[in-house]
Amino acid sequence: MSAAPASLPKYPAAALAAFATSLCERAGVRGDMASDVADVLVTGDLLGHTTHGLALLAPYLAEIEKGAMTKDGAPTVVNSRPAAQAWDGHRLPGPWLTLRALDTAQAMAATHGTGTVVIRRSHHIACLAAYLLRATERGRIAIVESSDPIVAAVVPHGGLTPIVTPNPIAAGLPTSGDPILIDVSTSITSMGFAKQEMNAGRKLPGPWLIDHAGNATDDPGALFNEPKGALLPLGGLDAGYKGFGLALLIEALTAGLAGLGRADPTEGWGGTVFVQVIDPEAFGGLEAFRRQMDHLVRSAHESKPRPGVERVRLPGEAGLRRMREQRERGVALYPTIMPSLAPWAERLAVRLPPVC
């Protein structure tokens, strides 16, 4: 994740959402799906997830054009119990599917205290943190996880051959104030961030990759240039067993529960998705939950910062501040995003969004 430089042109968030919606609609995506895709992508940029916001729209449009993303239809419920469902997403737009899964899980949680939807054959679901506020605003916990069976980019701890994706997990935790928004991958970094830094001619902030010979490196080109290296799991060479263990858990909760994953023939860019909502009222109560979370928030904020750190922050704190600022002053997109979308806008006869 990397915030766009403040000197870049800024665009009204609503104009970006309308622009993205129009591009998807002109590409043939059903209107409500197009709107959801746009909303999730713009929310990603608002939160500062520049690799998983509108940076994904050009690749999505390419997928639509070649028929790899389904433009209309509905998921099939392949298994259903009162608080759990499994869906076949038929490669429908991932943001739309994930939002529908979140709605379904919230309805289950309202009755049963929790609800879980697992999706196979979803298309890519973009920024996981973009879904969380829809649950935390209602005083509920949301957990979203994803994996992509066709991608192997992260090595197992002690190995050189990549076997899994970065396998992100996001969780939204309500408090009495801003929610805690956790969004992390089980690798040290993502493929998108590594590619972004390589294209910008920059090194990674640390030795987050492993090269083909087994050496940790900060050169993002090691992931893309032959002979290729791979992403290291969280913990790096020394403690990567921690990240690898979490990656296996997410594989189990996504592909394992979905019944479709790496043991099956590849089908194209997409993913398996796990969405769970928990209602604290079904357990110790929402106010009691918030009291515990509020204590953690205060403890973190009161923790003495180490040298060079101004203050201890909670996960999501910077993103929510950035979201508020960008809603008011405009969204500063990463510099490669609008140039990648301009050719699509010309081809699909969609006007570029106005600058603030």
Secondary structure as UniProt FT lines:
FT   TURN            6..7
FT   STRAND          10..11
FT   HELIX           13..26
FT   TURN            27..28
FT   HELIX           31..46
FT   TURN            47..48
FT   TURN            50..51
FT   HELIX           54..56
FT   HELIX           57..65
FT   TURN            66..67
FT   STRAND          76..81
FT   TURN            82..83
FT   STRAND          84..88
FT   TURN            90..91
FT   HELIX           94..112
FT   STRAND          114..122
FT   HELIX           128..131
FT   HELIX           133..136
FT   TURN            137..139
FT   STRAND          141..147
FT   TURN            149..150
FT   TURN            157..158
FT   STRAND          169..173
FT   STRAND          180..184
FT   HELIX           191..199
FT   TURN            200..201
FT   STRAND          209..210
FT   TURN            212..213
FT   STRAND          216..217
FT   HELIX           220..223
FT   STRAND          230..231
FT   TURN            234..235
FT   HELIX           236..251
FT   HELIX           252..256
FT   HELIX           257..258
FT   TURN            262..263
FT   STRAND          271..278
FT   HELIX           280..282
FT   TURN            283..284
FT   HELIX           286..302
FT   TURN            307..308
FT   TURN            315..316
FT   HELIX           317..329
FT   STRAND          331..332
FT   TURN            335..336
FT   HELIX           337..347
FT   TURN            348..349
//
